[in-house]
Amino acid sequence: MIDCNNFYSSCECLFNPSLNGKPIVVLSNNDGSVIARSNEAKALGVPMGAVAYKYDIVFQANGVHVFSANFALYGDMSNRVMNVLKEFSPECEIYSVDEAFLKLKGFEYFDLEEYGRMIKEKVTRCTGIPVSIGIAPTKALSKVANRIAKKYPERTLGSYVMDTDEKRIKALKWLKIEEVLGIGRKHSEKLRNSGVRTGYDFSVLNDTGVVRNMSIIELRLKRDLMGIPTLYLSIEQPKKSIATTRSFERNLLKIEDLTERVTTFAVSCSEKIRKQNSCCNEVRVFIQTNFHRKELEQYSNSITIKLPFPTNSNIEIAKFAVEGLERIFKTGYQYKRAGVVIMDFIPESDVQLSLFENSNPKHRQLMKVIDLVNLSTSQQKVRLASQDMKRIWKMKNLKYSLNITNTINSNKDFCKYILFKH
């Protein structure tokens, strides 16, 4: 397993090397809470999920550098890291924005520790992002090995191989039960009450008891921790539904403002469904007020619209989404959140013509051109007239770093840029 170290803060340091060694936190949408911390910020006791305004005094007193989340930057850097990783194995599962699993099949005669360090060196050299490597016989154990590599970088040099049963047992006895891959808070509390404190305690439980008290999923995890390959790499499958939802930077009162947001969300969903060459038959729209503001009147509603024909057109999906919004909108409320969900997919190649109503055939070629233009610029340059022409998402992000990478396309040029910056 490969895990990027403190990924969001590492991305910010990449473009501002003077931040290295200093406490950094990255805030969520609308600058609400802490979603990433550098090691220095962790040492100050800043917890994950900390409400930002409650820690303003701590940030100021300790010189903490605070950034609004720059997801465009993080997504691009993630793609660059994953493209480098795919050079080392044909089987790669992108587990999250900063984690991936590689299957090293046929590497029995390789020095895996050296191979891991080779991966680490290549990723850092080509992207500037530091990573930790964990290599083990199973997926769950590789996560444990990765944790060891990250915890003890001086001893492991960022790459740790768990290649003996002795190492496996020692590592699992060191690992707290709540830190085991796939064991959530609810299960960890239940296991602790039963005397299960470590990953090793969990791995030696009776199979029948695990299934009875949890599920077959936890049984597979247990066997994976025993060194029996049970969890396999996930092959990316077409999605069955696609959603775009956001909280607003401020409460919205007018339907015109909500219409612009819902249109933008619908366009985002349309772009995603075209990437998997599908069309949708249903659109769901929801709106809600701010339930944290108890002094305000509350209202939430949703509607699902069955489309008269399957489509993946920005224009048509946005039109149906706005129709749904108009049917559930009520005046007099302050809306804080909205979303669009598209469902009931069929392959684009399987769409059949109806006798009465069909998607506009001109839209298919139009959408291809729009996607091509937007992809070539790495931005949404071509939009519907009802969208805000200045911004895609309207969020509070007062500490946005403005670092971008979309002007540097080739890996070779990016490597030169990293060397220049550092």
C-alpha positions in Angstrom: 0.0 0.0 0.0 1.2 3.5 -0.8 -0.1 6.4 1.3 0.8 10.1 0.7 2.1 11.7 3.9 -0.2 14.5 5.2 -1.4 14.9 1.6 -3.2 18.2 1.6 -0.6 20.0 3.7 2.1 18.4 1.5 0.5 19.9 -1.6 0.5 23.4 0.0 4.2 23.0 1.0 5.0 21.8 -2.5 4.4 25.3 -3.9 5.7 27.2 -0.9 8.8 25.3 0.5 9.1 27.9 3.3 6.2 26.1 5.0 8.2 22.9 5.5 8.6 22.1 9.2 5.8 24.6 10.1 2.3 23.8 11.5 -0.3 23.7 8.7 -4.0 23.0 8.7 -6.4 22.7 5.8 -10.1 23.6 6.3 -13.2 22.0 4.8 -15.8 23.5 2.5 -16.8 27.0 3.8 -13.7 27.0 6.1 -15.8 25.1 8.7 -13.5 22.5 10.2 -10.0 21.0 10.1 -9.7 18.2 7.5 -5.9 17.9 7.3 -2.9 18.7 9.5 0.8 18.6 9.2 2.8 16.7 11.8 3.7 20.0 13.5 0.0 20.9 13.8 -0.8 17.5 15.3 2.0 18.0 17.9 0.2 21.2 19.0 -2.9 19.1 19.8 -5.1 20.3 16.9 -7.6 17.4 16.4 -9.0 16.3 13.1 -12.5 17.8 12.7 -11.7 20.8 15.0 -14.2 23.6 14.4 -12.0 26.3 12.8 -13.3 29.4 14.6 -13.0 27.7 18.0 -9.2 27.2 17.4 -8.5 30.7 16.0 -6.6 31.6 19.2 -4.6 28.4 19.1 -3.7 29.1 15.4 -2.6 32.6 16.1 -0.7 31.9 19.2 1.3 29.1 17.6 1.8 30.5 14.1 -0.3 27.9 12.4 -0.7 28.4 8.7 -4.4 28.0 7.8 -5.6 27.2 4.2 -9.0 26.7 2.6 -9.2 23.4 0.8 -8.0 23.7 -2.8 -9.6 20.6 -4.2 -8.6 21.3 -7.8 -4.9 21.3 -6.7 -5.3 18.2 -4.6 -7.1 16.3 -7.3 -4.5 17.1 -9.9 -1.6 16.2 -7.6 -3.4 12.9 -6.7 -3.7 12.1 -10.5 0.0 12.7 -10.9 0.9 10.5 -8.0 -1.4 7.6 -9.2 0.0 7.8 -12.8 3.5 7.3 -11.4 2.4 4.4 -9.3 0.8 2.6 -12.3 4.3 2.4 -13.8 5.3 -0.1 -11.1 2.4 -2.6 -11.4 -0.4 -3.2 -14.0 -2.9 -3.8 -11.1 -3.6 -0.7 -9.1 -6.5 0.2 -7.0 -7.0 3.9 -6.2 -8.3 3.6 -2.7 -8.7 7.3 -2.0 -7.3 10.6 -3.1 -4.0 9.9 -1.2 -3.9 6.1 -1.0 -3.5 3.2 -3.5 -2.9 -0.5 -3.5 -0.5 -2.2 -5.9 -0.5 -6.0 -6.6 3.1 -7.2 -6.9 2.4 -10.5 -8.6 5.6 -12.2 -9.9 7.9 -10.2 -7.6 9.0 -13.3 -5.6 12.7 -12.8 -6.4 12.8 -9.1 -6.0 14.2 -7.2 -3.0 10.8 -5.8 -2.0 12.2 -3.4 0.5 14.5 -1.9 -2.1 11.6 -1.9 -4.7 9.4 0.0 -2.2 12.1 2.6 -1.7 12.4 2.9 -5.5 8.7 3.6 -5.7 9.0 6.2 -2.9 11.9 7.9 -4.6 10.2 8.0 -8.0 7.0 9.5 -6.7 8.8 12.1 -4.6 11.1 13.0 -7.5 8.3 13.3 -10.1 5.6 14.9 -7.9 7.3 16.3 -4.8 4.8 14.5 -2.6 6.3 12.3 0.2 4.8 8.8 0.5 5.1 5.8 2.8 5.1 2.2 1.4 3.8 -0.9 3.2 4.3 -4.3 1.6 2.7 -7.5 2.9 1.0 -10.7 1.7 -2.5 -9.3 2.1 -4.3 -6.0 1.6 -5.1 -5.5 5.3 -1.6 -6.3 6.4 -0.1 -3.9 3.8 -2.1 -1.2 5.5 -0.5 -2.2 8.8 2.9 -2.3 7.2 2.3 1.2 5.8 1.4 2.5 9.2 4.7 1.2 10.6 6.6 2.8 7.7 5.0 6.1 8.4 5.4 5.9 12.2 9.1 5.0 12.1 10.5 6.8 9.0 14.1 6.8 10.4 14.2 3.1 10.8 12.2 2.1 7.7 13.3 4.9 5.3 9.6 5.1 4.4 9.3 1.5 3.2 8.5 -1.5 5.4 8.1 -5.2 4.3 6.1 -7.6 6.5 7.4 -10.9 5.1 7.4 -13.2 8.1 4.8 -14.4 10.5 6.8 -13.1 13.4 6.6 -9.5 11.9 2.9 -10.0 11.4 2.2 -11.0 15.0 4.4 -8.2 16.4 2.8 -5.6 14.3 -0.8 -6.7 15.1 0.0 -6.7 18.8 1.2 -3.1 18.4 -1.9 -2.0 16.4 -4.9 -0.7 18.3 -8.2 -2.3 17.3 -9.7 1.1 16.2 -6.7 1.6 13.8 -7.5 -1.7 11.9 -8.6 -1.1 8.3 -12.3 -1.5 8.1 -13.1 -1.5 11.8 -15.2 1.6 12.5 -15.9 3.4 15.7 -19.1 1.3 16.5 -17.3 -2.0 16.0 -14.2 -0.9 17.8 -16.2 0.1 20.9 -18.1 -3.2 20.8 -14.8 -5.2 20.5 -13.1 -3.3 23.3 -16.0 -4.1 25.6 -15.4 -7.7 24.8 -11.7 -7.5 25.6 -10.4 -7.1 22.1 -7.8 -4.4 22.3 -5.4 -5.0 19.4 -5.4 -6.2 15.8 -3.9 -9.4 17.0 -6.7 -10.0 19.5 -9.2 -9.6 16.6 -7.2 -11.9 14.3 -7.4 -14.9 16.8 -11.2 -14.6 17.4 -13.4 -17.5 16.6 -14.8 -17.3 13.1 -18.4 -18.2 14.2 -18.3 -15.5 16.8 -17.2 -12.8 14.3 -20.0 -13.7 11.9 -22.6 -13.8 14.6 -21.6 -10.5 16.3 -20.6 -8.6 13.1 -20.8 -9.8 9.5 -19.0 -11.8 6.8 -17.2 -8.6 5.8 -15.4 -8.6 9.2 -14.7 -12.3 8.9 -12.9 -11.6 5.6 -10.9 -8.9 7.2 -9.9 -11.2 10.1 -8.6 -13.8 7.6 -6.7 -11.1 5.8 -5.0 -10.1 9.0 -4.1 -13.8 9.6 -2.1 -13.6 6.3 -4.7 -15.5 4.2 -5.5 -13.4 1.1 -9.2 -12.6 1.3 -9.6 -9.0 0.4 -8.8 -8.3 -3.2 -8.2 -5.2 -5.3 -11.4 -3.5 -6.3 -11.9 -3.1 -10.1 -13.6 0.2 -10.8 -17.2 -0.4 -11.8 -19.6 2.0 -13.5 -21.5 4.0 -10.8 -25.2 3.3 -10.2 -25.9 6.9 -9.1 -24.1 10.2 -9.2 -24.6 13.0 -6.8 -23.4 16.6 -6.5 -24.3 18.3 -3.2 -23.0 21.4 -1.5 -23.5 23.8 1.4 -23.6 27.4 0.5 -21.3 30.2 1.7 -24.5 32.0 3.0 -28.2 31.3 3.3 -30.1 31.8 0.1 -33.6 33.2 0.0 -34.4 33.7 -3.7 -35.3 30.9 -6.1 -33.1 32.5 -8.7 -30.0 31.9 -6.5 -31.0 28.3 -5.9 -31.7 27.8 -9.6 -28.1 28.8 -10.5 -26.7 26.4 -7.9 -29.0 23.5 -8.9 -28.1 24.1 -12.6 -24.4 23.9 -11.8 -24.9 20.7 -9.7 -26.8 19.1 -12.6 -24.1 20.0 -15.1 -21.5 18.4 -12.8 -23.5 15.2 -12.7 -24.0 15.2 -16.4 -20.2 15.5 -17.0 -19.5 12.6 -14.7 -22.1 10.3 -16.3 -20.7 11.0 -19.8 -17.3 9.8 -18.6 -18.7 6.3 -18.1 -20.7 6.5 -21.3 -24.1 6.2 -19.6 -27.4 8.0 -19.6 -29.8 8.5 -16.7 -33.6 8.0 -16.5 -34.2 9.7 -13.1 -33.2 13.0 -11.5 -33.6 13.8 -7.8 -33.3 17.3 -6.3 -33.3 18.2 -2.7 -33.1 21.5 -0.7 -32.8 22.2 3.0 -32.3 25.0 5.5 -29.6 25.2 8.1 -30.6 22.9 10.9 -27.9 24.3 13.1 -29.7 27.6 13.2 -32.5 26.7 15.6 -33.8 30.2 15.7 -34.7 30.0 12.0 -37.8 28.3 10.5 -36.8 24.9 9.1 -37.8 23.2 5.9 -36.4 20.4 3.7 -37.8 18.6 0.8 -36.8 16.4 -2.2 -38.4 15.2 -5.4 -37.5 12.5 -7.9 -38.4 13.1 -11.5 -38.8 10.2 -14.0 -37.4 11.5 -17.2 -39.4 11.0 -20.5 -36.2 9.7 -22.2 -32.7 8.7 -21.1 -30.1 11.5 -21.4 -26.6 12.7 -20.4 -27.0 16.2 -21.8 -26.1 19.2 -19.5 -29.0 21.1 -21.0 -31.7 18.5 -20.5 -30.6 17.2 -17.1 -30.4 20.8 -15.8 -33.8 21.6 -17.2 -35.4 18.7 -15.4 -33.5 19.5 -12.2 -34.8 23.1 -12.2 -38.3 21.9 -12.8 -38.0 19.7 -9.7 -36.6 22.7 -7.7 -39.6 24.8 -8.7 -42.0 22.2 -7.4 -40.5 21.9 -4.0 -39.3 25.5 -3.4 -41.1 27.5 -0.7 -40.6 31.2 -0.1 -39.8 32.6 3.3 -37.1 30.1 4.2 -33.3 30.5 4.3 -31.7 27.7 2.4 -28.2 26.4 3.2 -27.8 23.3 1.2 -29.0 21.7 -2.1 -28.1 18.8 -4.3 -28.8 16.9 -7.5 -28.7 13.1 -7.8 -29.0 11.2 -11.1 -30.0 7.6 -11.1 -31.3 4.6 -13.2 -28.4 4.4 -15.7 -28.2 2.6 -19.0 -25.3 2.4 -21.4 -25.3 5.2 -23.9 -25.1 2.5 -26.7 -28.3 0.9 -25.5 -30.6 3.9 -25.7 -33.6 3.2 -27.8 -35.7 5.8 -29.6 -39.2 6.5 -28.4 -42.2 7.1 -30.6 -43.2 10.4 -28.8 -40.2 12.1 -27.1 -36.5 11.7 -27.3 -33.3 13.5 -26.3 -32.2 16.1 -28.8 -29.7 14.3 -31.1 -27.7 17.5 -31.6 -26.8 17.5 -27.9 -24.5 14.4 -28.2 -22.0 16.1 -30.5 -22.4 19.4 -28.6 -21.5 17.7 -25.3 -18.5 16.1 -26.8 -17.2 19.5 -27.9 -18.0 21.1 -24.5 -16.1 18.3 -22.7 -13.2 18.6 -25.0 -12.9 22.3 -24.5 -13.2 22.1 -20.7 -10.8 19.2 -20.5 -8.2 21.0 -22.6 -8.3 24.0 -20.3 -8.7 22.0 -17.1 -11.5 24.5 -16.2 -15.2 24.9 -16.9 -14.8 27.5 -19.6 -18.0 26.5 -21.5 -21.1 26.7 -19.3 -24.8 27.2 -19.5 -26.1 30.7 -19.5 -27.9 30.2 -16.2 -24.7 29.3 -14.4 -22.5 31.8 -12.6 -19.7 32.7 -15.1 -17.2 33.6 -12.4 -17.2 30.5 -10.1 -18.2 26.9 -10.1 -18.8 26.4 -6.4 -19.8 29.4 -4.2 -18.1 28.6 -0.9 -16.5 30.6 1.8 -12.8 30.1 1.2 -11.0 33.1 2.6 -7.6 31.4 2.9 -7.4 29.8 -0.6 -3.8 29.3 -1.7 -4.5 29.8 -5.5 -1.8 27.2 -6.3 -2.5 25.5 -9.6 -0.9 22.8 -11.7 -3.1 22.7 -14.8 -0.6 24.9 -16.7 2.1 22.2 -16.4 0.9 19.2 -18.4 3.8 16.8 -19.0 5.4 14.9 -16.1 8.9 15.9 -17.4 8.0 19.6 -17.2 6.5 19.1 -13.8 9.7 17.4 -12.5 11.7 20.4 -13.7 9.2 22.7 -11.9 9.6 20.7 -8.6 13.4 20.8 -8.8 13.2 24.6 -9.5 10.9 25.3 -6.5 13.0 23.2 -4.1 
